[in-house]
Amino acid sequence: MSAFRILTFICLGLVLQSNAQDKKGRIKLFDGKTFKGWEGDTINTWSIREGAIVGGALTKMVPHNQFIKTTATYSNYSLKLKFKLTGTEGFINGGVQFHSQRISDPDFEMIGYQADIGDGFWASLYDESRRNKLLATADTTLIKKILKKNQWNGYEVRTQGKRIQIFLNGTRTIDYIEEDPAIPQEGYIAFQLHGGGKTEIFYKDIVLTPLR
């Protein structure tokens, strides 16, 4: 390949990269119309409605956990989005997965951190399919003041080095430092629809801002 063609490809890559970020460095992870940049069961589980990624249905029991994930991996960022969780029966729950990987068996599961969504877990930090426990729990009194049940809520996950912070509607609920050096601080971002309930969960306005 000639030096001119190599330079052309490099320049094109820089243009594409710059187009992915706005003037403030933010990256829009979901275009509101397509699943470009996302992987999951978009036939039976996940759909797009009203500019949001939607999982489940209020009339059908979710048989097991389902996740839709980004095709790219990320580390050190602020992730902001809006979510709405509703349900009619069973365990009504979802979550925002980060620094995560897809488990090959079963291939619909994820392993990694989760900013949880649902009664008893709101805005807490859970370790999905790894330590299988809450690593940090949000104050329930605070949650009652700031949560808008069955409505749209704002969520932010800030992860920088070993520090993880979760914000619900602008209020910090978790400030956690990972002490285990073996836990990766990079991976996919994913959204969970938890099994065992007639659940419908919406995610939209998904924006990532890289942090140094």
C-alpha positions in Angstrom: 0.0 0.0 0.0 1.4 3.4 -0.9 2.2 6.1 1.7 -0.6 8.3 0.3 -3.2 5.6 0.8 -2.0 4.9 4.3 -2.2 8.6 5.1 -5.7 8.7 3.6 -6.9 5.8 5.8 -5.4 7.5 8.9 -7.1 10.8 8.2 -10.4 9.1 7.5 -10.1 7.3 10.9 -9.5 10.5 12.7 -12.5 12.1 11.0 -14.7 9.2 11.9 -13.4 9.3 15.5 -14.0 13.1 15.8 -17.5 12.7 14.4 -18.3 10.3 17.2 -17.8 13.0 19.8 -19.5 16.4 20.2 -17.6 19.6 21.1 -17.7 18.6 24.8 -16.2 15.2 24.1 -19.5 13.3 24.6 -20.3 10.1 22.7 -23.9 9.3 21.9 -24.1 5.5 22.3 -27.6 5.0 21.0 -29.1 6.9 18.0 -32.7 6.4 19.1 -33.6 4.6 15.9 -31.4 1.6 15.3 -29.4 -1.0 17.2 -26.1 0.1 15.6 -23.4 -0.5 18.1 -25.4 -2.9 20.2 -25.7 -6.7 20.4 -28.5 -8.8 22.0 -31.8 -10.6 21.3 -33.4 -7.9 19.2 -36.0 -10.4 17.9 -37.8 -11.6 21.0 -36.5 -9.4 23.9 -35.3 -6.0 22.8 -37.1 -3.4 20.7 -36.9 0.3 19.9 -39.9 2.5 20.8 -40.2 6.3 21.2 -36.4 6.7 20.9 -35.7 4.2 23.7 -34.2 0.7 23.9 -37.1 -1.4 25.4 -36.8 -4.8 27.1 -39.7 -7.2 27.9 -43.5 -6.8 28.0 -46.1 -6.3 30.8 -48.0 -9.3 29.5 -45.2 -11.9 29.2 -43.0 -13.4 31.9 -39.3 -13.0 31.3 -37.9 -16.6 31.5 -34.3 -15.6 32.4 -32.0 -12.6 32.5 -31.4 -10.8 29.2 -28.7 -8.2 28.3 -28.1 -6.0 25.3 -24.5 -4.8 25.2 -22.3 -2.4 23.3 -20.0 -3.7 20.6 -17.2 -1.6 21.9 -15.5 -1.6 25.3 -14.8 1.4 27.5 -13.0 2.5 30.7 -12.8 5.7 32.7 -16.0 7.6 31.8 -19.2 9.2 32.9 -22.2 7.4 31.5 -25.5 9.2 31.6 -28.9 7.9 30.6 -32.6 7.8 31.5 -34.5 4.7 32.5 -38.1 3.8 33.2 -39.1 0.5 35.0 -42.6 -0.9 35.1 -44.1 -4.3 35.9 -47.2 -6.2 36.7 -46.0 -9.5 38.3 -43.0 -11.2 39.8 -39.5 -9.8 40.2 -39.4 -6.4 38.5 -35.8 -5.5 38.0 -33.1 -4.3 35.6 -29.8 -2.6 35.6 -26.9 -0.9 33.9 -24.0 -3.2 33.4 -20.4 -1.8 33.0 -16.8 -3.1 32.9 -18.5 -6.3 31.8 -18.1 -9.4 29.6 -20.5 -11.8 28.0 -20.5 -15.2 29.6 -20.2 -17.9 26.9 -22.4 -20.4 28.7 -25.2 -19.3 28.9 -24.5 -16.9 26.2 -27.3 -14.4 27.3 -25.6 -13.6 30.6 -23.1 -10.9 31.6 -20.4 -10.8 34.2 -19.4 -7.4 35.8 -20.6 -4.5 37.8 -24.2 -3.4 37.7 -25.9 -0.1 38.8 -29.1 -1.8 39.9 -32.7 -0.9 39.2 -35.7 -2.2 41.2 -37.1 -2.5 44.7 -34.5 -3.3 47.3 -31.7 -2.5 44.9 -32.3 1.0 43.6 -29.1 2.9 42.7 -26.9 0.3 44.5 -23.8 -1.5 43.1 -24.2 -5.2 42.4 -21.5 -7.7 41.2 -23.3 -9.8 38.5 -22.4 -13.4 38.0 -19.0 -12.9 39.8 -19.2 -12.2 43.6 -23.0 -12.2 43.2 -23.7 -9.7 46.0 -24.2 -6.0 46.6 -20.9 -4.3 46.9 -22.4 -1.0 48.1 -26.0 -0.3 49.1 -27.8 3.0 48.6 -29.6 4.6 51.6 -33.2 3.7 51.4 -34.4 6.9 53.0 -32.5 8.9 50.3 -34.0 6.7 47.6 -37.5 7.4 48.7 -36.9 11.1 48.4 -35.3 11.1 44.9 -36.8 8.1 43.0 -39.7 8.5 40.6 -41.3 5.1 40.5 -42.8 4.0 37.2 -41.5 7.2 35.6 -38.4 8.4 33.8 -35.3 8.7 36.1 -31.8 10.0 35.4 -28.9 7.7 36.0 -25.1 8.3 36.0 -22.3 5.9 36.4 -18.8 7.5 36.9 -15.9 5.2 36.8 -12.3 6.4 37.1 -9.5 4.1 38.0 -10.7 2.0 41.0 -13.4 4.5 42.0 -17.1 3.9 41.0 -19.9 6.4 41.7 -23.6 6.1 41.0 -26.0 9.1 40.8 -29.8 8.9 40.7 -31.5 12.0 39.5 -28.4 14.0 40.2 -27.8 12.8 43.7 -24.9 10.5 44.5 -26.0 7.2 46.1 -22.8 5.2 45.9 -19.1 6.0 46.2 -17.1 2.7 46.0 -13.4 1.9 45.7 -12.5 -1.5 44.3 -9.9 -3.1 46.4 -9.4 -6.3 44.4 -6.7 -5.7 41.7 -7.9 -8.7 39.7 -11.3 -7.1 38.9 -11.0 -5.5 35.4 -11.9 -1.8 35.1 -12.7 -2.0 31.4 -15.4 -3.7 29.4 -18.7 -3.6 27.7 -21.7 -1.5 28.8 -25.0 -3.4 28.8 -28.6 -3.1 29.9 -30.4 -5.8 31.9 -33.9 -7.1 31.8 -34.1 -9.4 34.8 -35.8 -12.8 34.6 -38.8 -13.9 36.7 -41.2 -11.0 36.1 -43.7 -9.4 33.7 -41.4 -6.5 33.2 -40.9 -3.6 30.8 -37.8 -1.5 31.0 -36.8 1.5 28.9 -33.4 3.1 28.4 -32.7 6.2 26.4 -30.5 9.4 26.0 -27.4 7.2 26.5 -24.3 9.4 26.5 -20.8 8.6 27.5 -18.1 11.2 28.3 -14.5 9.8 28.5 -12.6 10.8 31.7 -8.8 10.9 32.0 
